[in-house]
């Protein structure tokens, strides 16, 4: 599978099989996680669901806190989990 970069919400994001797994929005970096990984992630300090607009939570997506961005090895592990999760999903079909 090839990682495709394109914009979502006007910001750079990364997709595999047309499924987004990593992106930026305003000042935030966010990833898409499986339910079990998301539960583990949200137990970490300063983490929360991604909400591109107030009241519009994207339930599978979480915002990476600044302290985690500075811990490169740990950050890469979470990004790997996001990529593996999205690779397990069926490819999204192109909308007509």
NUROGU-356093 format. One record per atom (N, C-alpha, C): residue number from 1; residue in one letter; atom name; y, x, z. Coordinates in Angstrom, 2 decimals, padded with zeros to 5 digits. Last residue first. Layout:
BEGIN
<NUM; A; CA; <Y; X; Z>>,
...
END
This chain:
BEGIN
<96; X; N; <009.14; -018.72; -006.32>>,
<96; X; CA; <009.57; -019.01; -007.71>>,
<96; X; C; <011.00; -019.47; -007.76>>,
<95; X; N; <008.35; -015.95; -004.24>>,
<95; X; CA; <008.86; -017.33; -004.39>>,
<95; X; C; <009.37; -017.53; -005.81>>,
<94; X; N; <005.35; -014.10; -004.20>>,
<94; X; CA; <006.75; -014.15; -004.62>>,
<94; X; C; <007.16; -015.62; -004.78>>,
<93; X; N; <003.34; -014.08; -001.24>>,
<93; X; CA; <003.52; -014.31; -002.67>>,
<93; X; C; <005.01; -014.44; -002.98>>,
<92; X; N; <002.42; -011.50; 000.96>>,
<92; X; CA; <003.26; -012.66; 000.70>>,
<92; X; C; <003.39; -012.84; -000.80>>,
<91; X; N; <-000.91; -010.53; 001.76>>,
<91; X; CA; <000.33; -010.28; 001.03>>,
<91; X; C; <001.10; -011.58; 000.82>>,
<90; X; N; <-002.04; -011.17; 005.12>>,
<90; X; CA; <-002.19; -011.36; 003.67>>,
<90; X; C; <-000.85; -011.08; 002.98>>,
<89; X; N; <-001.96; -008.46; 007.53>>,
<89; X; CA; <-001.56; -009.79; 007.06>>,
<89; X; C; <-001.82; -009.94; 005.57>>,
<88; X; N; <-002.38; -005.84; 008.11>>,
<88; X; CA; <-003.49; -006.75; 008.37>>,
<88; X; C; <-003.20; -008.17; 007.86>>,
<87; X; N; <000.05; -004.64; 007.70>>,
<87; X; CA; <-001.01; -004.35; 006.73>>,
<87; X; C; <-002.20; -005.29; 006.91>>,
<86; X; N; <001.33; -005.47; 010.01>>,
<86; X; CA; <001.73; -006.08; 008.74>>,
<86; X; C; <000.69; -005.80; 007.65>>,
<85; X; N; <000.00; -003.80; 011.89>>,
<85; X; CA; <-000.05; -005.25; 011.99>>,
<85; X; C; <000.26; -005.90; 010.65>>,
<84; X; N; <000.71; -001.24; 010.98>>,
<84; X; CA; <-000.70; -001.65; 010.99>>,
<84; X; C; <-000.84; -003.16; 011.07>>,
<83; X; N; <003.51; -001.36; 011.43>>,
<83; X; CA; <002.98; -001.18; 010.08>>,
<83; X; C; <001.52; -001.63; 010.01>>,
<82; X; N; <003.56; -001.61; 014.23>>,
<82; X; CA; <004.18; -002.63; 013.38>>,
<82; X; C; <003.60; -002.56; 011.96>>,
<81; X; N; <002.35; 000.76; 014.99>>,
<81; X; CA; <001.72; -000.51; 015.36>>,
<81; X; C; <002.26; -001.64; 014.48>>,
<80; X; N; <004.27; 002.57; 014.00>>,
<80; X; CA; <002.90; 002.58; 013.46>>,
<80; X; C; <002.18; 001.27; 013.77>>,
<79; X; N; <006.35; 001.93; 015.73>>,
<79; X; CA; <006.52; 001.66; 014.30>>,
<79; X; C; <005.15; 001.66; 013.61>>,
<78; X; N; <005.23; 002.87; 018.12>>,
<78; X; CA; <005.52; 001.43; 017.96>>,
<78; X; C; <005.70; 001.07; 016.49>>,
<77; X; N; <005.07; 005.60; 017.55>>,
<77; X; CA; <003.85; 004.86; 017.88>>,
<77; X; C; <004.07; 003.36; 017.70>>,
<76; X; N; <007.76; 006.26; 017.19>>,
<76; X; CA; <006.85; 006.31; 016.03>>,
<76; X; C; <005.55; 005.57; 016.30>>,
<75; X; N; <008.61; 006.00; 019.86>>,
<75; X; CA; <009.16; 005.13; 018.82>>,
<75; X; C; <008.23; 005.09; 017.62>>,
<74; X; N; <007.25; 008.13; 021.04>>,
<74; X; CA; <006.94; 006.76; 021.46>>,
<74; X; C; <007.43; 005.76; 020.41>>,
<73; X; N; <008.52; 010.26; 019.69>>,
<73; X; CA; <007.06; 010.09; 019.62>>,
<73; X; C; <006.66; 008.66; 019.97>>,
<72; X; N; <011.36; 009.85; 020.29>>,
<72; X; CA; <010.81; 009.79; 018.93>>,
<72; X; C; <009.30; 009.55; 018.88>>,
<71; X; N; <013.31; 008.47; 022.18>>,
<71; X; CA; <011.97; 009.00; 022.46>>,
<71; X; C; <011.15; 008.91; 021.18>>,
<70; X; N; <015.58; 007.17; 021.30>>,
<70; X; CA; <015.71; 008.59; 021.66>>,
<70; X; C; <014.36; 009.24; 021.97>>,
<69; X; N; <014.70; 004.61; 021.08>>,
<69; X; CA; <015.08; 005.30; 019.84>>,
<69; X; C; <015.17; 006.80; 020.10>>,
<68; X; N; <014.50; 003.89; 023.73>>,
<68; X; CA; <013.27; 004.13; 022.99>>,
<68; X; C; <013.55; 004.87; 021.67>>,
<67; X; N; <017.14; 003.47; 024.49>>,
<67; X; CA; <016.39; 004.53; 025.18>>,
<67; X; C; <015.11; 004.87; 024.41>>,
<66; X; N; <017.89; 001.23; 022.88>>,
<66; X; CA; <018.41; 002.59; 022.61>>,
<66; X; C; <017.59; 003.69; 023.26>>,
<65; X; N; <015.10; -000.93; 022.02>>,
<65; X; CA; <016.22; -000.54; 022.86>>,
<65; X; C; <016.64; 000.92; 022.58>>,
<64; X; N; <014.35; -002.79; 019.21>>,
<64; X; CA; <014.07; -001.51; 019.85>>,
<64; X; C; <015.28; -001.12; 020.72>>,
<63; X; N; <013.55; -006.20; 019.21>>,
<63; X; CA; <014.59; -005.18; 019.06>>,
<63; X; C; <014.20; -003.93; 019.84>>,
<62; X; N; <010.88; -007.81; 017.45>>,
<62; X; CA; <011.51; -007.36; 018.68>>,
<62; X; C; <012.54; -006.27; 018.37>>,
<61; X; N; <009.25; -010.60; 015.92>>,
<61; X; CA; <010.10; -009.41; 015.82>>,
<61; X; C; <010.78; -009.11; 017.15>>,
<60; X; N; <008.00; -013.00; 015.96>>,
<60; X; CA; <007.15; -011.81; 015.86>>,
<60; X; C; <007.93; -010.50; 015.89>>,
<59; X; N; <010.15; -014.91; 016.13>>,
<59; X; CA; <009.22; -014.69; 017.25>>,
<59; X; C; <008.33; -013.46; 017.14>>,
<58; X; N; <013.32; -014.82; 015.80>>,
<58; X; CA; <012.20; -014.51; 014.89>>,
<58; X; C; <011.08; -014.01; 015.80>>,
<57; X; N; <015.52; -017.28; 016.94>>,
<57; X; CA; <014.62; -016.19; 017.29>>,
<57; X; C; <013.54; -016.05; 016.21>>,
<56; X; N; <018.29; -018.50; 016.83>>,
<56; X; CA; <017.33; -018.34; 015.72>>,
<56; X; C; <016.43; -017.13; 015.99>>,
<55; X; N; <020.26; -018.51; 018.76>>,
<55; X; CA; <019.32; -019.63; 018.73>>,
<55; X; C; <018.26; -019.54; 017.65>>,
<54; X; N; <022.47; -016.61; 016.79>>,
<54; X; CA; <022.22; -017.24; 018.08>>,
<54; X; C; <021.32; -018.48; 017.95>>,
<53; X; N; <020.64; -014.72; 014.38>>,
<53; X; CA; <021.74; -015.65; 014.65>>,
<53; X; C; <021.44; -016.30; 015.99>>,
<52; X; N; <018.55; -012.92; 014.75>>,
<52; X; CA; <019.61; -012.59; 013.79>>,
<52; X; C; <020.85; -013.49; 013.92>>,
<51; X; N; <016.91; -011.80; 017.24>>,
<51; X; CA; <017.61; -013.06; 017.03>>,
<51; X; C; <018.78; -012.80; 016.07>>,
<50; X; N; <014.00; -010.42; 018.49>>,
<50; X; CA; <015.06; -010.30; 017.49>>,
<50; X; C; <015.62; -011.68; 017.19>>,
<49; X; N; <013.40; -010.27; 022.04>>,
<49; X; CA; <013.09; -010.76; 020.69>>,
<49; X; C; <014.29; -010.55; 019.77>>,
<48; X; N; <013.84; -007.19; 023.90>>,
<48; X; CA; <014.01; -008.62; 023.67>>,
<48; X; C; <013.59; -008.97; 022.26>>,
<47; X; N; <014.07; -004.72; 026.52>>,
<47; X; CA; <013.54; -005.20; 025.24>>,
<47; X; C; <013.77; -006.70; 025.13>>,
<46; X; N; <014.69; -003.42; 028.93>>,
<46; X; CA; <015.76; -003.65; 027.93>>,
<46; X; C; <015.25; -004.11; 026.56>>,
<45; X; N; <011.45; -002.02; 029.68>>,
<45; X; CA; <012.85; -002.32; 030.03>>,
<45; X; C; <013.74; -002.51; 028.79>>,
<44; X; N; <008.47; -003.77; 028.53>>,
<44; X; CA; <009.27; -002.55; 028.70>>,
<44; X; C; <010.72; -002.93; 029.04>>,
<43; X; N; <007.36; -006.13; 027.88>>,
<43; X; CA; <007.29; -005.77; 029.30>>,
<43; X; C; <008.08; -004.49; 029.59>>,
<42; X; N; <007.45; -006.23; 025.15>>,
<42; X; CA; <008.47; -007.00; 025.88>>,
<42; X; C; <008.41; -006.79; 027.39>>,
<41; X; N; <005.13; -004.73; 024.52>>,
<41; X; CA; <006.47; -004.21; 024.23>>,
<41; X; C; <007.53; -004.92; 025.07>>,
<40; X; N; <003.05; -006.49; 025.25>>,
<40; X; CA; <003.16; -005.17; 025.88>>,
<40; X; C; <004.58; -004.61; 025.72>>,
<39; X; N; <003.63; -008.56; 023.45>>,
<39; X; CA; <003.59; -008.84; 024.89>>,
<39; X; C; <003.77; -007.53; 025.67>>,
<38; X; N; <003.30; -007.22; 021.05>>,
<38; X; CA; <004.61; -007.78; 021.40>>,
<38; X; C; <004.70; -008.04; 022.89>>,
<37; X; N; <000.57; -006.69; 021.04>>,
<37; X; CA; <001.53; -005.57; 021.08>>,
<37; X; C; <002.91; -006.04; 021.51>>,
<36; X; N; <-000.37; -009.38; 020.89>>,
<36; X; CA; <-000.71; -008.53; 022.04>>,
<36; X; C; <000.24; -007.33; 022.16>>,
<35; X; N; <000.81; -010.30; 018.44>>,
<35; X; CA; <001.06; -010.98; 019.71>>,
<35; X; C; <000.76; -010.07; 020.91>>,
<34; X; N; <002.16; -007.57; 016.49>>,
<34; X; CA; <001.14; -008.57; 016.78>>,
<34; X; C; <001.44; -009.19; 018.14>>,
<33; X; N; <005.62; -007.13; 015.48>>,
<33; X; CA; <004.41; -006.75; 016.20>>,
<33; X; C; <003.43; -007.92; 016.33>>,
<32; X; N; <008.20; -005.67; 013.70>>,
<32; X; CA; <007.34; -006.85; 013.79>>,
<32; X; C; <006.02; -006.42; 014.42>>,
<31; X; N; <011.34; -004.32; 014.87>>,
<31; X; CA; <010.01; -004.20; 014.29>>,
<31; X; C; <009.26; -005.51; 014.48>>,
<30; X; N; <014.78; -003.19; 014.51>>,
<30; X; CA; <013.76; -004.13; 014.96>>,
<30; X; C; <012.45; -003.88; 014.23>>,
<29; X; N; <017.81; -001.91; 015.62>>,
<29; X; CA; <016.59; -001.59; 014.88>>,
<29; X; C; <015.54; -002.55; 015.41>>,
<28; X; N; <021.29; -002.94; 015.58>>,
<28; X; CA; <019.91; -002.96; 016.08>>,
<28; X; C; <018.88; -002.47; 015.07>>,
<27; X; N; <023.86; -003.50; 014.94>>,
<27; X; CA; <023.61; -002.20; 015.58>>,
<27; X; C; <022.15; -002.02; 015.98>>,
<26; X; N; <022.98; -005.43; 012.25>>,
<26; X; CA; <024.13; -005.02; 013.06>>,
<26; X; C; <023.84; -003.63; 013.63>>,
<25; X; N; <019.74; -004.48; 011.78>>,
<25; X; CA; <020.61; -005.66; 011.77>>,
<25; X; C; <021.74; -005.37; 012.74>>,
<24; X; N; <016.91; -003.10; 010.12>>,
<24; X; CA; <018.14; -002.93; 010.89>>,
<24; X; C; <018.94; -004.22; 010.76>>,
<23; X; N; <013.28; -003.08; 010.35>>,
<23; X; CA; <014.58; -003.32; 009.76>>,
<23; X; C; <015.73; -003.00; 010.69>>,
<22; X; N; <009.90; -003.59; 009.54>>,
<22; X; CA; <010.89; -002.74; 010.18>>,
<22; X; C; <012.23; -003.04; 009.54>>,
<21; X; N; <008.29; -005.30; 008.14>>,
<21; X; CA; <007.76; -004.77; 009.39>>,
<21; X; C; <008.78; -003.97; 010.18>>,
<20; X; N; <007.88; -007.99; 005.86>>,
<20; X; CA; <008.79; -007.09; 006.56>>,
<20; X; C; <008.15; -006.62; 007.86>>,
<19; X; N; <005.74; -008.21; 003.14>>,
<19; X; CA; <005.93; -008.59; 004.54>>,
<19; X; C; <006.81; -007.55; 005.23>>,
<18; X; N; <005.09; -007.29; 000.62>>,
<18; X; CA; <006.16; -008.30; 000.72>>,
<18; X; C; <006.38; -008.83; 002.15>>,
<17; X; N; <003.46; -005.11; 001.18>>,
<17; X; CA; <002.87; -006.34; 000.63>>,
<17; X; C; <003.81; -007.54; 000.79>>,
<16; X; N; <005.86; -004.13; 003.42>>,
<16; X; CA; <004.58; -003.76; 002.84>>,
<16; X; C; <003.94; -005.07; 002.40>>,
<15; X; N; <009.30; -003.17; 003.88>>,
<15; X; CA; <008.28; -004.18; 003.64>>,
<15; X; C; <007.00; -003.52; 003.13>>,
<14; X; N; <012.28; -002.57; 005.69>>,
<14; X; CA; <011.09; -002.04; 005.04>>,
<14; X; C; <009.99; -003.10; 005.02>>,
<13; X; N; <015.85; -002.90; 005.19>>,
<13; X; CA; <014.60; -003.25; 005.85>>,
<13; X; C; <013.44; -002.67; 005.05>>,
<12; X; N; <019.41; -002.76; 005.50>>,
<12; X; CA; <018.17; -002.16; 005.02>>,
<12; X; C; <016.96; -002.55; 005.87>>,
<11; X; N; <021.18; -005.96; 005.40>>,
<11; X; CA; <020.88; -004.67; 006.01>>,
<11; X; C; <019.57; -004.11; 005.48>>,
<10; X; N; <021.53; -008.57; 004.63>>,
<10; X; CA; <022.53; -007.60; 004.19>>,
<10; X; C; <022.31; -006.20; 004.73>>,
<9; X; N; <019.30; -009.92; 005.37>>,
<9; X; CA; <020.51; -010.18; 006.17>>,
<9; X; C; <021.62; -009.19; 005.80>>,
<8; X; N; <017.72; -007.29; 003.84>>,
<8; X; CA; <017.51; -008.60; 004.45>>,
<8; X; C; <018.69; -008.78; 005.39>>,
<7; X; N; <017.03; -005.10; 001.10>>,
<7; X; CA; <017.92; -005.65; 002.10>>,
<7; X; C; <017.51; -007.04; 002.54>>,
<6; X; N; <014.22; -002.82; 000.93>>,
<6; X; CA; <015.18; -003.74; 000.35>>,
<6; X; C; <016.02; -004.35; 001.47>>,
<5; X; N; <011.57; -000.70; 000.21>>,
<5; X; CA; <012.81; -000.87; 000.96>>,
<5; X; C; <013.70; -001.83; 000.20>>,
<4; X; N; <008.11; -000.72; 000.62>>,
<4; X; CA; <009.22; -001.10; -000.24>>,
<4; X; C; <010.46; -001.28; 000.64>>,
<3; X; N; <005.33; 001.24; 000.79>>,
<3; X; CA; <006.44; 000.71; 001.57>>,
<3; X; C; <007.61; 000.49; 000.62>>,
<2; X; N; <002.25; 000.38; -000.67>>,
<2; X; CA; <003.50; 001.12; -000.79>>,
<2; X; C; <004.57; 000.44; 000.06>>,
<1; X; N; <-001.20; 000.83; 000.00>>,
<1; X; CA; <000.00; 000.00; 000.00>>,
<1; X; C; <001.24; 000.87; 000.00>>,
END
